[in-house]
Amino acid sequence: MQDNQSYLYQLCQQLNQKGLKPSVGLLKSKSQRAIPMKDIIRCIQHWKNDSDAILKTEISSDTEQAPQELNLEQRVEQLEQQVSMLKQHIDKLSR
């Protein structure tokens, strides 16, 4: 599920900003969601290959509701991080 990958990638960035190397155990313990192990492993592999890359997600025409386990402040923070990652990616592509 793309939503899980985006969420995990954000966790990786948060851990990296704190000086921690993202790992399966760290992601599993820090995640506030029940996420399949295969998604965590896939995210770690992606992170190790290119920690500056942004996950390629398809924009769906369906509007999705924010996960119930996130409060509004957490969701805003998550969206701000996504915007920041997208800006970095655009800058990288425009070079």
C-alpha positions in Angstrom: 0.0 0.0 0.0 1.5 3.3 -1.1 0.1 5.1 1.9 2.2 2.8 4.2 5.3 3.4 2.2 4.9 7.2 2.4 4.3 7.0 6.1 7.3 4.7 6.6 9.5 7.0 4.4 8.6 9.9 6.6 9.5 7.9 9.7 12.9 7.2 8.1 13.4 10.9 7.5 12.5 11.8 11.1 14.8 9.2 12.4 17.6 10.3 10.1 17.1 13.9 11.3 17.5 12.8 14.9 20.8 11.1 13.9 19.4 7.6 14.0 19.9 5.1 11.1 16.5 3.7 10.1 16.1 0.0 10.7 13.4 -2.5 10.6 13.3 -2.6 14.4 13.2 1.2 14.8 10.5 1.6 12.2 8.4 -1.2 13.8 8.7 0.3 17.2 8.2 4.0 16.2 5.2 3.3 13.9 1.8 4.1 15.2 0.2 1.8 12.7 0.1 -1.9 12.1 2.2 -2.2 9.0 3.2 -5.5 7.3 6.9 -6.4 7.7 7.3 -6.6 3.9 6.4 -2.9 3.6 8.9 -2.0 6.3 11.6 -4.1 4.6 10.8 -2.5 1.2 11.0 1.0 2.7 14.4 0.2 4.3 15.8 -1.1 1.0 14.6 2.0 -0.7 16.0 4.2 2.0 19.4 2.5 1.8 19.5 2.8 -2.0 18.8 6.5 -2.0 18.0 8.3 1.2 17.3 11.5 -0.8 14.7 10.0 -3.1 11.0 10.4 -2.8 8.8 7.5 -3.1 7.0 7.4 -6.4 3.4 7.5 -5.7 0.5 7.7 -8.1 -1.9 10.5 -7.6 -5.3 9.0 -7.2 -8.5 10.9 -8.0 -10.1 9.5 -4.9 -9.8 11.6 -1.8 -8.7 9.6 1.2 -9.5 10.4 4.7 -6.6 10.9 7.2 -5.9 7.8 9.3 -8.0 7.9 12.5 -5.0 7.2 14.7 -3.4 10.5 13.7 -4.7 13.7 15.3 -4.9 16.9 13.3 -1.6 18.3 14.4 0.2 15.1 13.4 -1.5 15.0 10.0 -0.5 18.6 9.4 3.1 17.8 10.3 3.1 14.8 8.0 1.8 16.9 5.1 4.3 19.6 5.7 7.1 17.0 5.5 5.7 15.7 2.3 5.6 19.2 0.8 9.2 19.6 1.9 10.3 16.3 0.3 8.5 17.2 -2.9 10.2 20.6 -3.1 13.6 19.0 -2.6 12.8 16.5 -5.3 11.7 19.2 -7.7 14.9 21.2 -7.0 16.9 18.0 -7.7 15.1 17.4 -11.0 15.5 21.0 -12.2 19.3 20.8 -11.9 
